[in-house]
């Protein structure tokens, strides 16, 4: 008995919802369709300029020494034979590290940048070489101490470049 009452209730509910939706969707909507009129755009008039005002002709008549063209390349020549030291080599220091992963290189570069020390990283095979320019080894000891905070073991070796 309960199944029949419940079935009749769902049937009545289904018919009511269907009637409600059909009543909402049955409304007529008026749509006006306006077509745009195509109007060709007027052609622009080209004015012929005289020889005196045309910039191309002005550039052609200029003396080539009056105009300097910009360049994209710069060539420099550095004479290393006249370096301050007689041998031409500069005292520098190499930072030798125990591992060369991305984390270590990131920490080293950030530490050297924070201490405002000029450095060069050269990739040789799989292990990069790090050369640091400093006046003395004492200033580089600060770098070694900072790198120990990041668990990076390093030492300083004096080299001549």
C-alpha positions as CSV (number, residue, x, y, z in Angstrom):
1,X,0.0,0.0,0.0
2,X,2.8,2.4,0.9
3,X,4.5,1.6,-2.4
4,X,1.4,2.5,-4.4
5,X,1.0,5.8,-2.5
6,X,4.7,6.6,-2.9
7,X,4.6,5.8,-6.6
8,X,1.5,8.0,-7.1
9,X,3.2,10.8,-5.3
10,X,6.3,10.7,-7.4
11,X,4.2,10.4,-10.6
12,X,2.2,13.5,-9.5
13,X,5.4,15.3,-8.7
14,X,7.0,14.4,-12.0
15,X,3.9,15.6,-14.0
16,X,3.8,18.9,-11.9
17,X,7.5,19.7,-12.6
18,X,7.1,18.9,-16.3
19,X,4.0,21.1,-16.5
20,X,5.9,23.9,-14.7
21,X,8.9,23.7,-17.0
22,X,6.8,23.5,-20.2
23,X,4.9,26.6,-19.0
24,X,8.2,28.5,-18.5
25,X,9.7,27.5,-21.8
26,X,6.5,28.1,-23.9
27,X,6.7,31.9,-23.8
28,X,7.1,33.6,-27.1
29,X,10.1,36.0,-27.5
30,X,10.1,38.6,-30.2
31,X,13.5,39.1,-31.8
32,X,14.2,41.9,-34.2
33,X,16.9,41.2,-36.7
34,X,18.7,44.3,-37.9
35,X,21.1,43.9,-40.7
36,X,24.0,46.3,-40.9
37,X,24.4,48.3,-44.1
38,X,27.8,47.9,-45.7
39,X,29.4,51.2,-46.6
40,X,32.8,51.1,-48.2
41,X,35.3,53.3,-46.5
42,X,36.6,56.2,-48.5
43,X,40.0,55.7,-49.9
44,X,42.7,57.9,-48.3
45,X,44.1,60.6,-50.5
46,X,47.9,60.5,-51.0
47,X,49.5,63.8,-51.2
48,X,52.6,64.0,-53.3
49,X,55.2,65.9,-51.3
50,X,57.7,68.1,-53.0
51,X,61.4,67.2,-53.3
52,X,62.3,69.7,-50.5
53,X,60.1,68.0,-47.8
54,X,60.6,64.3,-48.5
55,X,62.7,62.9,-45.7
56,X,64.2,60.2,-47.9
57,X,65.5,62.7,-50.4
58,X,66.8,64.8,-47.6
59,X,68.8,61.8,-46.2
60,X,70.1,61.0,-49.7
61,X,71.3,64.6,-50.2
62,X,73.1,64.8,-46.8
63,X,76.8,64.5,-46.5
64,X,77.7,61.0,-45.1
65,X,80.0,62.6,-42.5
66,X,77.1,64.5,-40.9
67,X,75.2,61.3,-39.9
68,X,76.3,58.5,-37.6
69,X,74.4,55.2,-37.8
70,X,73.8,53.3,-34.5
71,X,75.5,49.9,-34.1
72,X,74.6,46.7,-32.5
73,X,78.1,45.4,-31.8
74,X,80.9,46.7,-29.8
75,X,84.5,45.5,-30.2
76,X,87.0,46.2,-27.4
77,X,90.7,45.6,-27.3
78,X,92.4,45.2,-24.0
79,X,96.1,45.2,-23.9
80,X,97.1,42.7,-21.1
81,X,100.8,43.1,-21.8
82,X,100.7,46.5,-20.1
83,X,99.1,45.2,-16.9
84,X,100.3,46.7,-13.6
85,X,102.1,43.6,-12.6
86,X,105.0,42.6,-14.7
87,X,103.9,39.0,-15.4
88,X,100.3,39.9,-16.4
89,X,98.8,37.5,-13.9
90,X,96.5,38.5,-11.1
91,X,96.3,36.9,-7.7
92,X,92.9,35.3,-7.2
93,X,91.4,32.6,-5.0
94,X,89.5,29.5,-6.0
95,X,86.7,28.3,-3.8
96,X,86.8,24.5,-3.7
97,X,83.5,22.9,-2.6
98,X,82.7,19.3,-1.5
99,X,79.6,19.0,-3.7
100,X,78.3,20.8,-6.8
101,X,74.5,20.4,-6.8
102,X,72.0,23.2,-7.5
103,X,71.3,23.9,-3.9
104,X,75.1,24.4,-3.2
105,X,75.6,26.6,-6.2
106,X,72.6,28.7,-5.3
107,X,73.8,29.2,-1.7
108,X,77.4,30.0,-2.8
109,X,76.2,32.6,-5.4
110,X,73.8,34.2,-2.9
111,X,76.5,34.3,-0.2
112,X,79.1,35.9,-2.5
113,X,76.5,38.4,-3.8
114,X,75.5,39.3,-0.3
115,X,79.1,39.9,0.8
116,X,79.6,41.9,-2.4
117,X,82.6,39.9,-3.6
118,X,83.3,39.7,-7.3
119,X,83.3,36.1,-8.5
120,X,83.4,34.0,-11.7
121,X,81.7,30.5,-12.1
122,X,83.3,28.4,-14.9
123,X,81.7,25.1,-15.8
124,X,84.5,22.5,-16.3
125,X,83.1,19.0,-17.2
126,X,80.5,18.4,-14.5
127,X,82.1,20.3,-11.6
128,X,82.0,24.1,-11.8
129,X,85.1,26.2,-10.7
130,X,84.4,29.2,-8.7
131,X,87.0,32.0,-8.7
132,X,86.7,34.8,-6.2
133,X,88.6,38.1,-6.3
134,X,89.6,39.3,-2.9
135,X,92.4,41.3,-1.3
136,X,93.2,38.7,1.3
137,X,92.3,35.2,2.5
138,X,90.8,36.7,5.7
139,X,87.9,38.1,3.8
140,X,87.3,34.7,2.2
141,X,87.2,33.0,5.6
142,X,83.9,34.8,6.1
143,X,82.6,33.1,3.0
144,X,83.7,29.7,4.3
145,X,82.0,30.3,7.6
146,X,78.8,31.4,5.9
147,X,78.8,28.4,3.7
148,X,79.2,26.1,6.7
149,X,75.8,27.4,7.9
150,X,74.3,25.7,4.8
151,X,76.2,22.5,5.4
152,X,78.6,23.2,2.5
153,X,82.2,22.3,3.2
154,X,84.6,24.5,1.3
155,X,88.2,25.7,1.3
156,X,90.2,28.5,-0.3
157,X,93.1,27.9,-2.7
158,X,95.3,30.7,-4.0
159,X,95.7,30.8,-7.8
160,X,97.2,33.1,-10.4
161,X,95.1,34.0,-13.4
